């Protein structure tokens, strides 16, 4: 195991330093934090042979940790106790920073630029680590560097941190390393991250305000039914009026009262439904059906497939350019795909080549791709596949932009329809009775007129 020299600060303000062996720098820092120590620096003194992912050990008590690593050095105690509050906050903050998608994007951009400048992987990673401000991400990249120095591939080391790097991202790096076109794949990864961030931002900009409105109207609807409606009914009864609230108001009031009286049954039913769906989706058949539904879902389905298929074809193109046979290109290219429905089509396509049949036919039979796409692939097999794949990707990019524009236009309309329906229902259930009381027509009934 590698040896690390660490410096950390205790809750009492003491600085402790020691040299200790551990699996990785990240795991050691987690141990220190779990035992009440805030790491200031953790430096590896011996080159690590292999990056291994292990679960965090259950270390309890700072005394036990200090005993296990033979901590004997404590210095500058009085000076440290006088440390400013802001300095302590800064140390705690830097030691507990979260890795944001923006950090991954900046790392990928820098990695691409350095690879484009003919840096090797180790030199590029060292340069990026030296310029990384997020300490948590810096620790992860140092583990990645240790794995690469030990002879591992980058993607296999990234797999240890699948909570930071998405499956698609890792698969893209894997396809780039296996095809020998890591630089081009990094460029694609940058585009993927930027496009994903832009799409998420655009969708959030549409959904969040409307969801907030939707939630606000629901709160007013239920709050008005629970509190305002009984008060209005009490006004009628207090003056002896024979008029009643609108039928829809009384009906919804009975529904809400029934829900309040049987809330536990509702929670059980909802929990059972959600549990059943989760259980089914986690089965092989359920997972396949769920992935298939993603491609057939209204509004987003067409866009999701277009993005996945475009990414897959781009990976195939990289391999074909490097002289890889089409079957091997399909096998390597499928690493960037996580959807089981598309993976099954790719598997069938690769098997067709072994049987001497068309590898394009499964994509046509599946019905996800347009006839234009499959026809361009057929023409490419008869002429120059590389050139045709480049033209296909250009066409698909235009198609994706068109679909995305259509989605961003349709999505607000759908959301507005839901919000509008709830708003109309709120008016009928709550506002109409309030207006009825305000107009005072019930007084005529009370006076016998």
CORBELPE-V364924 format. One record per pair of residues at least 24 apart in sequence whose C-alpha atoms are under 10 Angstrom apart, sorted by the first residue. I is the first residue (numbers start at 1). J is the second residue. D is the distance in whole Angstrom. If there is no record, write none. Layout:
# CORBELPE-V364924
i = [I	I]
j = [J	J]
d = [D	D]
This chain:
# CORBELPE-V364924
i = [1	1	1	1	1	1	1	2	2	2	2	2	2	2	2	3	3	3	3	3	3	4	4	4	4	4	4	4	4	4	5	5	5	5	5	5	6	6	6	6	6	6	6	7	7	7	7	7	7	7	7	7	8	8	8	8	8	8	8	8	8	8	9	9	9	9	9	9	9	9	9	9	9	9	10	10	10	10	10	10	10	10	11	11	11	11	11	12	12	12	12	12	13	13	13	13	13	13	13	13	13	13	13	14	14	14	14	14	14	14	14	14	15	15	15	15	15	15	15	15	15	15	16	16	16	16	16	16	16	16	16	17	17	17	17	17	17	17	17	18	18	18	18	18	18	18	18	19	19	19	19	19	19	20	20	20	20	20	20	21	21	21	22	23	23	23	23	23	23	24	24	24	24	24	24	24	24	24	24	24	25	25	25	25	26	26	26	26	26	26	26	26	27	27	27	27	27	27	28	28	29	29	29	30	30	30	30	30	31	31	31	31	31	31	31	32	32	32	32	33	33	33	33	34	34	34	34	34	34	35	35	35	35	35	35	35	35	36	36	36	37	37	38	38	38	38	38	38	38	39	39	39	39	39	40	40	40	40	41	41	42	44	47	47	47	48	48	48	48	48	48	49	49	49	49	49	49	50	50	50	50	50	50	50	50	50	51	51	51	51	51	51	51	51	51	51	51	51	51	51	52	52	52	52	52	53	53	53	53	53	54	93	93	94	94	94	94	95	95	95	96	96	96	97	97	97	97	97	98	98	98	98	98	99	99	99	99	99	99	99	99	99	100	100	100	101	101	101	101	101	101	102	102	102	103	103	103	103	103	104	104	104	104	104	104	105	105	105	105	105	105	105	106	106	106	107	107	107	107	107	108	108	108	108	108	108	108	109	109	109	109	109	109	110	110	111	111	111	111	112	112	112	112	112	112	112	112	112	113	113	113	114	115	115	115	115	116	116	116	116	116	117	118	121	121	121	121	121	121	122	122	122	122	122	137	140	153	153	167	167	167	167	168	168	168	168	168	168	168	169	169	170	170	171	171	171	171	171	171	171	172	172	172	172	172	172	172	172	172	173	173	174	174	174	174	175	175	175	175	175	175	175	175	175	175	175	175	176	176	176	176	176	176	176	178	178	178	179	179	179	179	179	179	179	179	179	179	179	179	179	180	180	180	181	181	181	181	181	182	184	184	184	185	185	185	188	188	188	189	192	192	199	199	202	203	203	203	203	206	206	206	206	206	207	207	207	207	210	210	210	210	210	211	211	211	211	212	213	213	213	214	214	214	214	214	214	214	214	215	215	217	217	217	217	217	217	218	218	218	218	218	220	220	220	221	221	221	221	221	221	221	221	221	222	222	222	222	222	222	223	224	224	224	224	224	225	225	225	225	225	225	225	225	225	225	225	226	226	226	226	228	228	228	228	229	229	229	229	229	229	232	232	232	232	232	233	233	235	235	236	236	236	236	236	236	237	238	239	239	239	239	239	240	240	240	240	240	240	241	241	241	241	241	241	241	241	242	242	242	242	242	242	243	243	243	243	243	243	244	244	245	245	245	245	245	245	245	246	246	246	246	246	246	247	247	248	248	248	248	249	249	249	249	249	249	249	249	249	250	251	252	252	252	253	284	287	287	287	288	288	288	288	288	289	289	290	290	290	291	291	291	291	291	292	292	292	292	292	293	294	294	295	295	295	295	296	298	299	299	299	299	299	299	299	299	300	300	300	300	300	300	301	302	302	302	302	302	302	303	303	303	303	303	303	303	303	304	304	304	304	305	305	305	305	305	305	306	306	306	306	306	306	306	306	307	307	307	307	308	308	308	308	308	309	309	309	309	309	309	309	309	310	310	310	310	310	310	310	311	311	311	312	312	312	312	313	313	313	313	313	314	314	314	314	316	316	317	317	317	317	317	317	317	318	318	319	320	320	320	321	321	321	326	326	326	326	327	327	327	327	327	330	341	341	342	342	372]
j = [46	47	48	49	50	51	52	44	45	46	47	48	49	50	51	43	44	45	46	47	48	28	41	42	43	44	45	46	47	48	41	42	43	44	45	46	32	39	40	41	42	43	44	37	38	39	40	41	42	43	73	74	32	33	36	37	38	39	40	41	42	74	33	36	37	38	39	40	74	77	80	88	91	92	35	36	37	38	39	62	80	81	36	37	38	81	88	36	37	77	80	81	37	38	76	77	78	79	80	81	82	83	88	73	74	75	76	77	78	79	80	81	39	40	73	74	75	76	77	79	80	81	40	66	71	72	73	74	75	76	77	41	42	70	71	72	73	74	75	42	66	69	70	71	72	73	74	43	44	45	69	70	71	44	45	68	69	70	71	45	46	69	69	48	50	51	52	53	54	48	50	51	52	53	54	139	140	142	143	146	139	140	142	143	56	136	137	138	139	140	142	143	53	54	55	56	57	139	56	57	95	136	139	56	57	59	95	96	56	57	58	59	60	62	65	59	62	65	66	62	92	95	96	58	59	60	61	62	65	59	60	61	62	63	64	65	66	61	62	63	62	92	88	91	92	93	94	95	96	91	92	94	95	96	91	92	94	95	95	135	139	142	146	149	150	143	145	146	147	149	150	146	147	148	149	150	151	143	146	147	148	149	150	151	152	157	142	143	144	145	146	147	148	149	150	151	152	156	157	160	143	146	147	157	160	143	157	159	160	161	160	134	135	133	134	135	136	134	135	136	134	135	136	133	134	135	136	137	134	135	136	137	164	134	135	136	137	138	140	163	164	165	134	137	164	164	165	166	193	194	197	193	194	197	132	133	134	137	164	137	164	165	169	190	193	189	190	191	192	193	194	197	132	190	193	131	132	137	141	190	186	187	188	189	190	191	193	186	187	189	190	191	193	186	190	183	186	187	190	182	183	184	185	186	187	188	189	190	183	186	187	183	182	183	184	186	182	183	184	186	187	183	183	145	148	149	153	154	182	146	147	148	149	154	164	164	177	178	335	336	337	338	192	308	311	335	336	337	338	193	336	335	336	332	333	334	335	336	337	338	311	312	315	332	333	334	335	336	337	335	336	332	333	335	336	312	315	316	318	319	329	331	332	333	334	335	336	315	318	319	332	333	335	336	319	332	333	315	316	318	319	320	321	322	323	324	328	329	332	333	318	319	322	315	318	319	321	322	318	314	315	318	314	315	318	311	314	315	311	307	311	404	408	408	407	408	411	412	408	409	411	412	415	411	412	415	416	412	415	416	418	419	415	416	418	419	419	416	419	423	415	416	418	419	420	421	422	423	419	422	419	420	422	423	425	426	419	422	423	425	426	423	426	430	252	422	423	425	426	427	429	430	431	252	253	256	426	429	430	430	253	426	429	430	431	249	250	252	253	254	255	256	257	426	429	430	253	256	257	260	430	431	433	434	253	429	430	431	433	434	430	433	434	436	437	433	437	437	442	437	440	442	443	445	446	446	446	442	443	445	446	447	442	443	445	446	447	448	441	442	443	444	445	446	447	448	442	443	444	445	446	448	441	442	443	444	445	446	433	442	429	430	432	433	434	436	437	428	429	430	432	433	436	428	429	425	428	429	430	425	426	427	428	429	430	431	432	433	429	429	425	429	430	429	340	339	340	341	339	340	341	342	344	340	341	339	340	341	338	339	340	341	342	339	340	341	342	368	341	339	341	339	341	342	368	368	407	403	404	406	407	408	410	411	414	403	404	406	407	408	411	368	368	369	400	403	404	407	399	400	401	402	403	404	406	407	339	400	403	404	339	341	342	368	369	400	368	369	370	396	397	399	400	403	396	397	399	400	336	337	338	339	342	334	336	337	342	368	369	393	396	392	393	394	395	396	397	400	336	337	393	336	337	342	346	389	390	392	393	396	389	390	392	393	386	389	385	386	387	388	389	390	393	386	389	386	385	386	389	385	386	387	350	353	359	385	351	352	353	354	359	359	366	368	366	368	396]
d = [9	9	7	7	8	9	10	7	8	6	6	5	7	9	10	9	6	6	6	8	8	9	10	6	5	4	6	7	10	10	8	6	5	6	7	10	10	7	8	6	4	6	9	9	9	6	5	5	6	9	10	10	8	9	10	6	5	4	5	7	8	10	10	9	6	5	6	7	10	10	9	9	9	10	9	6	5	6	9	9	10	10	7	7	8	10	10	10	10	9	9	7	10	10	9	7	8	9	5	5	8	8	9	10	7	7	7	5	8	9	6	7	10	9	8	6	6	7	7	10	7	10	10	9	7	8	6	5	7	10	10	9	10	10	7	8	6	7	9	10	9	7	7	6	7	7	10	9	9	9	8	9	8	10	10	9	6	8	9	10	10	8	10	9	9	8	7	8	8	8	9	7	8	8	9	9	10	9	7	9	7	9	8	7	10	8	10	9	6	7	9	8	9	8	8	6	9	10	9	10	9	10	9	8	9	10	10	10	8	8	9	7	9	9	8	9	8	8	9	9	10	9	9	9	8	8	8	8	10	7	7	6	4	8	9	7	9	8	6	10	8	10	9	7	7	10	10	7	9	8	8	9	7	10	7	9	9	8	10	10	9	10	8	9	9	9	10	6	8	8	7	7	8	10	8	5	9	9	7	6	9	8	5	8	8	10	10	7	8	9	6	5	9	9	8	10	8	10	7	9	9	10	8	9	8	10	9	10	6	9	9	10	10	9	7	6	8	9	6	7	9	8	7	10	6	7	6	8	8	9	7	8	10	7	9	7	6	10	10	10	7	10	9	9	8	8	9	10	8	10	8	9	9	9	9	9	8	8	10	9	8	8	10	9	8	9	6	9	9	6	7	9	9	9	10	10	8	10	9	9	7	8	10	7	6	10	9	8	8	9	6	9	10	10	10	8	7	9	10	9	6	8	9	5	6	10	9	8	8	9	9	9	8	6	9	9	10	6	9	10	10	10	9	9	8	9	10	8	10	9	10	7	7	10	9	9	8	9	9	8	9	7	9	10	10	8	6	7	7	9	8	9	8	10	9	9	5	5	8	9	9	9	8	10	9	10	7	5	9	9	9	9	9	7	8	10	7	9	9	9	10	10	6	6	8	6	7	8	8	9	9	9	10	10	9	7	10	9	9	7	5	9	9	7	10	8	10	8	8	9	9	8	8	10	7	8	9	8	10	10	10	8	9	8	8	8	8	9	10	9	9	8	9	8	9	7	8	9	8	10	8	6	9	8	8	7	10	8	7	7	9	7	8	10	10	8	10	10	7	10	9	9	8	5	9	10	7	8	9	10	8	10	7	7	10	7	9	7	8	10	8	10	8	9	10	9	9	8	5	9	8	7	10	9	9	8	9	10	9	10	10	9	9	6	9	8	9	8	6	10	10	8	9	9	8	7	7	8	8	10	8	10	9	8	8	9	7	10	8	8	10	7	7	9	7	9	9	8	9	8	10	7	8	10	8	9	10	9	7	9	6	9	9	9	8	5	8	10	10	6	7	8	5	4	8	9	8	9	10	6	7	9	9	6	9	10	7	8	9	9	9	10	9	6	10	8	9	8	8	10	8	7	9	10	9	9	7	6	10	10	9	10	7	4	7	10	9	8	8	9	10	7	10	9	10	9	8	9	8	6	6	10	9	9	8	9	9	9	9	6	6	6	9	8	8	5	8	10	9	9	9	9	8	9	7	8	10	9	9	9	6	9	7	7	10	9	9	10	7	10	9	10	8	9	9	8	9	10	9	7	9	9	6	7	10	8	10	9	10	10	9	10	8	7	8	10	9	8	10	7	9	8	6	9	9	9	10	7	8	7	9	8	8	10	10	8	8	9	8	10	9	9	6	10	10	7	8	9	7	8	9	6	7	10	10	7	9	9	7	10	8	8	10	7	9	9	9	6	9	10	6	8	9	9	10	10	8	7	9	9	7	10	9	9	9	10	9	9	7	8	9	10	9	10	9	9	10]
